[in-house]
Amino acid sequence: MTSDTSSPRTETGLGGSSELGARVADRVPDLVVAHEPTARALRRDLHAHPELARAEHHATARIAELLTAAGAEVKLLPGTGLIADLGPDAPRERTIAVRAALDALRTPESTGLPYASTVPGVAHACGHDVHTASVLGAGLVLADLARTGDLPHRVRLLFQPAEEVMPGGALDVVGAGAVDDVAAIYGLHCDPSLDVGTVGLKAGPITSASDHVTVRLRGTGGHTSRPHLAGDLVFALGQVITQLPAVLARRVDPRAGVNLTWGAVHAGDAANAVPAEGFAAGTLRCMETEAWHHAGELVEGVVADLVRPYAVRAEVDLVRGVPPVDNDIHATAALDAAARALLGDDGVLPTRQSLGGEDFAWYLHHVPGAMVRLGTRTPGGPTYDLHRGDFAPDEGALAVGMGVLALTALSPRALPGG
């Protein structure tokens, strides 16, 4: 964080033109420093005790305890997750939401950290512990301002379960009415390709649509010496694995960035037996919403055509996941102003649309908002990619995430028309 941020705040209008707004914004860096140890302790607690989707009971209870003690109005969501309101009662048009995801991945951890996962085969390899601690820390900063009457509008913190599964927990939160009375929503996601002290921003689509696809083939099975009598299921599955991505790439506009990548394949256990059943499972990703719908509609018909010559039956299970996160231009500008006030111009970098999926996208179908990418790489250090067991973000990112989210939530720019 830059130590002298008064000039950028004045230029970006974080507090409007009022002296009070500038004074409140000036308090944020010191409040971040005061609350960062609590955020760090929470992050390490969650990291050591990761919980899978819709089982985030420890995380929910711990966050509720901290925010209740800070004076927030806490409401538990059905199952797991919670919302916490800060500041004065306000109508929808003066309420901002900030969202974090709670769940971990079914991935073994290999970081060797003293607070590494104590749950075998489960780890926070996507950085949701960092997201959650950043939003919690920002909430503690805003709670301090609310107690002194310096929070200018309502802020709602959303701690969402089940981001890592499809369909994701964002749909549960929306269904519970958590964004019905919200004017705009903001979030962040770890980016291990960016150094700590920087963030990445982009107006428009910043992630891609993502679905889960499973293709199951069934036949009679038999001896490998007589594949013509058994129906060569493994060969047919190979055709699906290689040809389905190729056909989609030629039936959908290539500018839409359609990508089908397989992550799991299984068929048979013996070298001399044709199996009676096999499957391939993967993800279908697309950079455009319209093309996403078209690609999904094609899959079942293409698979049927591919396996028809091989005397096997195909069953396609396509689970609709998420559309692209489409950052609102006005909300992106609010994040940009807050980040520049905190980090300086060099701390805000342009970023490209990725093929990753994020169910934050569903909130943006109901309310405008934007997601920022949070740099988590130690400057000069290695890049630990997401969804790897050795993913080890630099904890210096917590103060950055806290500050950017707190300043955004304070800003009149963060409200539509502000």
C-alpha positions, -999 to 999 in steps of 0.1 A, spaced: 0 0 0 12 35 -7 16 56 25 4 89 10 -30 83 -6 -47 116 0 -40 129 -35 -53 98 -54 -85 98 -32 -92 134 -40 -87 128 -77 -108 97 -79 -136 111 -58 -138 82 -34 -154 103 -8 -170 127 -32 -160 163 -29 -168 166 8 -141 170 34 -158 143 55 -156 117 27 -119 123 23 -113 121 60 -131 88 62 -112 73 33 -79 85 49 -87 63 80 -89 31 59 -52 22 57 -47 25 94 -78 4 101 -66 -22 77 -33 -25 96 -53 -28 129 -75 -56 116 -51 -75 93 -39 -98 122 -75 -109 128 -80 -115 91 -47 -134 89 -56 -156 119 -90 -164 103 -73 -173 70 -49 -197 87 -77 -213 107 -98 -219 76 -68 -231 57 -60 -257 83 -96 -268 85 -109 -267 49 -145 -277 43 -162 -289 11 -192 -274 -6 -223 -270 16 -204 -283 46 -187 -251 57 -200 -252 93 -168 -242 110 -162 -213 87 -198 -200 90 -197 -202 128 -163 -184 131 -172 -156 108 -206 -151 124 -188 -149 158 -163 -122 146 -189 -101 128 -214 -102 156 -188 -90 181 -180 -62 157 -216 -50 158 -228 -64 124 -264 -77 119 -257 -113 111 -282 -137 94 -273 -173 88 -283 -187 54 -300 -220 50 -275 -248 54 -242 -229 55 -230 -194 48 -243 -160 61 -249 -124 54 -239 -95 76 -253 -60 73 -233 -29 84 -242 8 86 -275 26 86 -308 12 73 -310 22 37 -331 16 6 -320 -8 -21 -304 20 -41 -280 28 -13 -269 -7 -4 -237 -23 -16 -228 -60 -13 -193 -76 -10 -191 -114 -16 -167 -141 -6 -168 -179 -11 -162 -204 17 -156 -238 3 -124 -257 -4 -114 -283 -30 -111 -320 -30 -73 -318 -35 -45 -330 -13 -22 -302 0 15 -303 -5 26 -268 8 43 -280 40 30 -248 57 27 -249 95 -10 -243 91 -15 -267 62 -47 -286 58 -55 -311 86 -82 -327 64 -68 -355 42 -75 -349 5 -91 -314 10 -73 -280 6 -80 -243 0 -61 -247 -34 -83 -220 -50 -77 -193 -24 -112 -190 -9 -96 -187 25 -79 -155 12 -112 -142 -3 -130 -149 29 -104 -133 52 -102 -103 29 -139 -97 30 -140 -103 68 -112 -79 73 -129 -53 51 -160 -58 71 -142 -51 104 -128 -19 89 -163 -8 78 -178 -18 112 -154 6 129 -166 33 106 -202 24 112 -197 27 150 -186 63 145 -213 72 121 -189 74 92 -203 46 69 -223 66 44 -246 38 32 -255 2 39 -230 -26 32 -239 -62 31 -212 -89 34 -221 -122 17 -202 -153 27 -213 -179 1 -211 -217 3 -203 -241 -25 -186 -221 -53 -165 -251 -64 -195 -272 -74 -221 -271 -101 -247 -258 -97 -230 -234 -73 -240 -218 -40 -245 -184 -56 -278 -196 -69 -287 -206 -33 -278 -172 -20 -298 -154 -48 -327 -178 -41 -326 -168 -4 -332 -132 -14 -298 -119 -3 -294 -95 -33 -330 -85 -37 -324 -52 -18 -288 -46 -31 -279 -20 -57 -244 -33 -66 -221 -62 -57 -183 -66 -56 -159 -95 -52 -123 -106 -57 -104 -137 -68 -68 -147 -62 -45 -143 -92 -11 -161 -87 2 -145 -119 1 -110 -103 25 -98 -76 13 -88 -42 5 -51 -42 -12 -53 -76 -47 -60 -88 -60 -69 -123 -91 -52 -137 -112 -55 -169 -146 -42 -178 -168 -67 -196 -163 -105 -195 -134 -114 -172 -141 -152 -169 -158 -177 -191 -189 -199 -190 -182 -234 -176 -203 -266 -176 -195 -302 -165 -199 -328 -192 -200 -366 -186 -204 -390 -215 -212 -427 -206 -210 -454 -231 -226 -489 -227 -223 -520 -248 -224 -558 -245 -187 -563 -236 -167 -593 -248 -134 -607 -258 -108 -584 -274 -102 -610 -301 -138 -604 -313 -144 -567 -310 -169 -569 -339 -192 -590 -317 -188 -570 -285 -190 -534 -299 -156 -518 -293 -165 -495 -265 -130 -483 -258 -124 -473 -294 -158 -456 -295 -149 -437 -263 -116 -426 -279 -136 -412 -308 -157 -392 -284 -127 -379 -265 -108 -367 -296 -136 -358 -320 -162 -341 -298 -139 -311 -290 -129 -309 -327 -165 -309 -339 -175 -282 -314 -146 -260 -325 -160 -262 -361 -197 -258 -353 -194 -228 -329 -179 -194 -339 -142 -198 -330 -141 -163 -317 -163 -175 -288 -133 -195 -274 -151 -228 -270 -129 -254 -252 -138 -289 -241 -111 -305 -219 -114 -340 -204 -103 -345 -168 -114 -381 -161 -116 -412 -183 -123 -448 -174 -132 -480 -193 -123 -515 -183 -97 -532 -161 -84 -561 -182 -62 -559 -213 -80 -588 -231 -117 -578 -223 -138 -553 -240 -156 -535 -212 -194 -531 -212 -192 -496 -198 -169 -465 -198 -171 -428 -193 -153 -395 -200 -159 -364 -179 -146 -329 -184 -155 -292 -186 -170 -272 -215 -159 -236 -214 -169 -207 -236 -161 -170 -235 -195 -158 -248 -229 -164 -232 -248 -169 -265 -222 -194 -279 -222 -212 -245 -259 -220 -249 -253 -231 -285 -224 -254 -277 -243 -271 -249 -272 -278 -272 -249 -295 -297 -231 -319 -274 -257 -347 -272 -264 -349 -309 -227 -349 -318 -220 -377 -293 -248 -398 -308 -235 -393 -343 -199 -402 -332 -208 -435 -315 -235 -447 -339 -211 -469 -361 -197 -488 -331 -228 -505 -317 -227 -488 -283 -252 -466 -265 -244 -431 -253 -257 -411 -224 -248 -375 -220 -250 -356 -187 -244 -319 -191 -246 -299 -159 -251 -262 -165 -225 -244 -144 -219 -207 -148 -221 -180 -174 -191 -155 -178 -185 -130 -151 -194 -98 -170 -180 -68 -151 -202 -37 -153 -183 -8 -166 -195 16 -139 -187 -9 -111 -153 -16 -126 -145 21 -126 -154 22 -89 -130 -7 -81 -103 10 -103 -106 43 -84 -104 25 -50 -74 4 -60 -55 34 -74 -62 54 -42 -47 25 -22 -19 12 -44 -11 40 -68 -14 38 -106 13 12 -109 -7 -12 -87 -37 -15 -111 -30 -36 -142 -52 -46 -171 -61 -82 -172 -74 -106 -199 -105 -127 -199 -97 -162 -187 -114 -196 -194 -119 -201 -157 -155 -202 -143 -168 -183 -113 -204 -184 -100 -201 -147 -90 -215 -145 -125 -250 -154 -113 -252 -123 -90 -245 -101 -120 -276 -115 -137 -296 -98 -109 -275 -68 -99 -246 -48 -115 -212 -53 -101 -176 -64 -108 -148 -87 -96 -112 -77 -92 -82 -101 -95 -60 -99 -64 -22 -105 -69 -10 -132 -46 26 -139 -59 55 -129 -38 75 -104 -59 104 -123 -74 90 -156 -61 75 -186 -79 40 -188 -94 18 -212 -75 -11 -219 -98 -47 -223 -87 -61 -258 -80 -27 -272 -73 -18 -288 -40 12 -265 -36 -8 -233 -41 7 -209 -14 -4 -173 -18 16 -146 -1 -4 -134 29 6 -98 21 -24 -99 -3 -48 -98 26 -42 -62 34 -46 -53 -3 -78 -71 -6 -92 -56 26 -82 -21 16 -95 -23 -20 -129 -38 -9 -133 -14 20 -126 17 -1 -149 5 -28 -177 -1 -4 -172 34 10 -173 51 -24 -204 68 -38 -191 56 -72 -198 21 -61 -235 28 -63 -252 29 -97 -254 65 -107 -230 75 -80 
